[in-house]
Amino acid sequence: MTDAAVLAAILDSLQDPLLFADTEHRIWYMNQAAIEYYREGENLIGRSLLDCHNERSQLLITDILKAMRAGEEERLISESDVHRVYMRAVRDGRGRLLGYYERYEPLTGRAGDDPARAR
């Protein structure tokens, strides 16, 4: 098994959605929970994360990315009765920002159980 395959298996074992986008907001990776959670599933890979959000959310995401370029590591971006969603910086060994991921923190049950499936 390759290192990439092991990493993918680890991330796919998470029960909550995880999506990685680069500093241009292009989606590079979605774990299995994210593929199942988002309506367009893995068809989102390669597309801009900004295209999946309204103008207000786009502004929030771009502002948080600016803060991450300045050193911020994580910020809450949305909260509902079901879950919180955070943007988390991903950096290389030298501290250079590679992108970010959206991570879900379930408040009740699993994020995938959200009946609204807002996206």
C-alpha positions as CSV (number, residue, x, y, z in Angstrom):
1,M,0.0,0.0,0.0
2,T,1.4,3.4,-0.9
3,D,1.6,6.3,1.5
4,A,-1.2,8.1,-0.4
5,A,-3.4,5.1,-0.2
6,V,-2.8,4.8,3.5
7,L,-3.6,8.5,4.0
8,A,-6.8,8.2,1.9
9,A,-7.9,5.2,3.9
10,I,-7.3,7.1,7.2
11,L,-9.3,10.1,5.9
12,D,-12.1,7.9,4.5
13,S,-12.4,6.3,7.9
14,L,-13.6,9.6,9.3
15,Q,-17.4,9.7,9.7
16,D,-17.7,13.4,9.1
17,P,-17.1,15.3,5.8
18,L,-13.6,16.6,5.1
19,L,-12.7,18.6,2.0
20,F,-9.3,20.0,1.0
21,A,-8.9,23.0,-1.3
22,D,-5.7,24.8,-2.4
23,T,-5.0,28.5,-2.0
24,E,-6.9,29.1,-5.3
25,H,-9.9,27.4,-3.7
26,R,-9.7,24.4,-6.1
27,I,-11.0,21.2,-4.5
28,W,-8.3,18.5,-4.5
29,Y,-9.7,16.0,-2.1
30,M,-12.9,14.9,-0.5
31,N,-13.2,12.0,1.9
32,Q,-15.9,9.4,1.4
33,A,-18.2,11.2,4.0
34,A,-17.8,14.4,2.0
35,I,-18.6,12.7,-1.3
36,E,-21.8,11.3,0.2
37,Y,-22.7,14.6,2.0
38,Y,-22.4,17.1,-0.8
39,R,-25.1,16.8,-3.4
40,E,-22.7,16.9,-6.4
41,G,-20.4,14.4,-4.7
42,E,-17.0,13.8,-6.2
43,N,-18.0,15.9,-9.3
44,L,-16.8,18.8,-7.1
45,I,-13.2,17.7,-7.2
46,G,-11.3,20.0,-9.5
47,R,-13.8,22.8,-9.2
48,S,-13.7,26.0,-7.2
49,L,-15.0,25.7,-3.6
50,L,-16.3,29.3,-4.1
51,D,-18.7,28.1,-6.8
52,C,-20.4,26.0,-4.2
53,H,-21.2,29.0,-2.0
54,N,-23.3,32.2,-2.1
55,E,-21.6,35.6,-2.3
56,R,-21.6,36.2,1.5
57,S,-19.9,32.8,2.1
58,Q,-17.5,33.4,-0.7
59,L,-16.4,36.7,1.0
60,L,-16.1,34.9,4.3
61,I,-13.9,32.1,2.9
62,T,-11.6,34.6,1.0
63,D,-11.2,36.7,4.1
64,I,-10.3,33.7,6.2
65,L,-7.8,32.6,3.6
66,K,-6.2,36.0,3.8
67,A,-6.0,35.6,7.6
68,M,-4.4,32.2,7.1
69,R,-1.8,33.7,4.8
70,A,-1.0,36.0,7.8
71,G,-0.7,33.0,10.2
72,E,-4.1,32.1,11.4
73,E,-4.6,28.3,11.7
74,E,-8.3,27.7,12.1
75,R,-11.6,29.6,12.2
76,L,-15.3,28.7,12.7
77,I,-17.2,29.4,9.5
78,S,-20.7,28.2,10.3
79,E,-22.7,26.7,13.0
80,S,-26.1,25.0,13.2
81,D,-28.0,22.8,15.6
82,V,-26.4,19.8,14.0
83,H,-22.7,20.8,13.5
84,R,-20.0,23.4,13.4
85,V,-17.9,23.8,10.3
86,Y,-14.3,25.1,10.5
87,M,-11.7,26.1,8.0
88,R,-8.3,24.8,8.9
89,A,-4.9,25.8,7.4
90,V,-2.7,23.2,5.8
91,R,1.0,24.1,5.7
92,D,4.1,22.3,4.5
93,G,7.2,21.7,6.7
94,R,8.4,25.2,6.2
95,G,5.1,26.8,7.2
96,R,4.0,27.7,3.7
97,L,0.3,27.7,3.2
98,L,-0.8,24.9,0.8
99,G,-4.5,25.3,1.3
100,Y,-7.2,24.5,3.8
101,Y,-9.8,22.0,4.7
102,E,-13.3,22.2,5.9
103,R,-13.8,20.1,9.0
104,Y,-17.1,19.3,10.6
105,E,-17.7,19.0,14.3
106,P,-21.0,17.2,15.0
107,L,-23.0,18.5,17.8
108,T,-25.6,15.7,17.7
109,G,-25.1,12.5,15.7
110,R,-23.1,12.8,12.5
111,A,-22.8,15.7,10.1
112,G,-24.1,13.5,7.4
113,D,-27.3,13.1,9.3
114,D,-28.2,16.8,8.8
115,P,-31.7,16.7,7.2
116,A,-31.2,20.1,5.6
117,R,-28.1,18.9,3.7
118,A,-27.5,22.6,3.1
119,R,-25.1,22.3,0.2
